[in-house]
Amino acid sequence: MNRSRMTGTLANFLAALLCVLSFVGSAAWAAPFAYVANNDGNSVSVIDTSTNTVTTTIGVSAPFGVAVRPDGKYVYATNYLSSSMSVIDASTNSIVATVTGLGGNPLGIAITPNGTRAYVTNYRGNSVSVVDTGTNMVVATVTNLDPVNGSFPNWPAATPDGTRVYVPNCHQLNYNLNNTVAVIDTSTNIVTAVITVPGLCPGHVVISPDSARAYVTTCTGSCDGGAQGLLSTIDTATNTVIASLGVGNGVNGVALSPDGSRAYVANSGDNTVSVVDTASNSVINTITGLGNMSVEIAVTPDGTKAYVGNNASNTVSVIDTASNAIVATVPVGAAPLGIAITPLPLPPTPKTKQDCMNQGWIKFGFRNQGQCIQFVQTGK
């Protein structure tokens, strides 16, 4: 390409880019949606995170845990009283399948990064059901999560590299019975380690983006009674606890920022959220002003907001993670528990400029090498 032609092409590109930037304020964009399991309300509320309003309410029997497939196409909600799991089509917000044959009182869900398997903890069944998300059939059942004390598995998490699922074991009627986390090898669906953690009743676990750390919540006494909460850090290379930190009272859910630099811990005993710097393993902020019994928490894919379910207030508190301030309170159904948020949308494969515009994207590029760009509103 000669210099004059290259200069002209660059000028055209810059002009197109300026045109794109000038359109930011009016460009349509798709925000993630938060799915909230309302256990007593027999429903799942769908919150548009751009407006913090409920756009749809889906009838689901006694939902407890909820998870979104990584591609955002399907949402899964456990049916705690019927040993089953509802499969929701996220494009229509309708139930399209029901997974049966789970163990007693299915609770939490961990989906592998490739989206092919869902690991469902069965609290009374003392097991984990492995579900093929392509067929919505149970293909394996994992037992021996805690061979000594029994498992009573709670809220699990899959490592981002897809090799393992970590399952906290908590007998909520006898807190002294077990304080362990089981590690499942996803290639064999066999428990390869059982880790003893500080405190009692491990309830929730999350994994760092590099799969190197697992963060587990426990309490020094009865979590339901509002005892001091702990956040312990597991080195996943050795499956040993390397740190433990005091957080709020009656600790429940925990969520990480997308880069793993912050852990947000929901404390139902004092209705707060502890903000933890994971590098220094220290609490750097305590957020107050939430509703009653702040139990579960999820962070948006861009890390700008955290959504906290207030079980006794039938609301969800929205936290701006930049200021650590509550910016909205969203009424939902009765007794909200699990919360999951859909991923950011992927760019469509563009064929024409109109293809991008129709989906709220803007096309620009050199000649026929077009691509779509989406701008996220900043509130200006």
C-alpha positions, 0 to 999 in steps of 0.5 A, a space after each residue: 500500500 502506498 503512503 497516500 493510500 495508507 494516509 487516506 485509509 487512516 484518515 477514514 478510520 479516524 473519522 469513523 472513530 470520531 463518529 462512533 465516539 460522538 454516538 456514545 451518549 445515545 447508543 443502545 446497550 444491553 446490561 446484564 440481568 440479575 436473577 434472584 431466587 425467592 424461596 418463600 415466594 416460589 419465584 425468580 425475580 429478574 432485575 435489569 441492572 441498568 435500571 435496577 428494576 424487576 422486569 420479569 417474575 418467573 414462577 419457580 417452586 421453592 428456589 434456593 440456589 441460582 446460576 447462569 451458564 457462562 454463555 448467558 443462554 440458560 439460568 438454573 434454579 434448584 427446587 429445594 423441596 422437590 429434588 429437582 432443578 428448573 432450567 430457564 431460557 434467558 432469552 424468554 425467561 420461561 422454564 424450558 426443562 426440569 432436571 429430576 433425580 437430584 438428591 434431597 434438598 438441592 441447594 447450590 449450583 456450580 457450573 463449569 466454565 465450558 458450560 457443559 456440567 452443573 454441579 448441584 449440592 444436595 443438602 439432605 442427600 449428602 451428595 453432589 449431582 452432576 448434570 449434563 447441561 446439554 441433555 439436562 440429565 444427571 450423569 453422576 453422583 458424588 458422595 464421600 464429601 466428608 466420610 468422617 462427619 457426613 457432608 451436608 453440602 452447601 454453596 459450591 464453586 468451580 475453578 475457572 480452569 474447570 478442573 475442580 469443584 470446591 464444596 463446603 460442608 455444613 450441618 446447619 443443625 449441629 455446627 460442631 459436626 463438620 468444618 470441611 471443604 471437599 474437592 472434586 476432580 471434574 475429570 473423574 467426579 471423585 473427591 480428591 481432598 477434604 480440607 479442614 477449615 477454621 471455624 464452624 459450618 463452611 457455607 460458601 466458597 468462591 475461587 480467584 480468577 487464576 484458580 490459585 485461591 479459594 475463599 471460604 466463609 465460616 463462623 466462630 459459633 452459630 452463624 444463625 445466632 450471629 456469631 463472628 464470621 471468618 473468611 479463610 483462604 485456601 491455596 488450591 495448589 496444596 489444598 491447605 488454609 494459608 490465612 483466616 480473617 475476621 469479618 462481620 457477624 453471621 457471615 453468609 455469601 461471598 463474591 469476588 470482583 472480576 479481577 479478584 482484588 476484592 472479596 465482598 462478604 454478606 453478613 446476615 447477623 449484623 446486616 453488613 457487607 465486609 469489603 476485603 482486600 485479597 492481597 493484604 487479607 484485610 477488611 478495608 470497608 464495612 458497608 451498612 444500611 442494608 435490609 434484614 438478613 443480608 445473605 447472598 451476594 453477586 457482583 456484576 461482570 464489569 465489577 461496578 455493582 454488587 447485589 445483596 439479597 435481604 432475606 427478611 426484608 424481601 429486597 435486594 440492595 445495590 452497592 456501587 463498588 467504587 464508593 461502597 455506597 448503597 445506590 438502590 433497593 429493589 423489592 423482590 419476592 419473599 425470602 430472596 436467597 441465591 443471586 446470579 448475574 448474566 455475563 456481558 453480551 458478546 459482540 455479534 458477528 457483523 455483516 453490515 453496519 445495520 446488523 450492529 446497529 440493530 443490536 445496539 452496537 456500532 460498526 467501524 473498521 478497515 474496508 470489509 474487516 468490520 467489527 462491532 463495539 459496545 459502549 457502557 454508559 458511565 452515568 454522564 
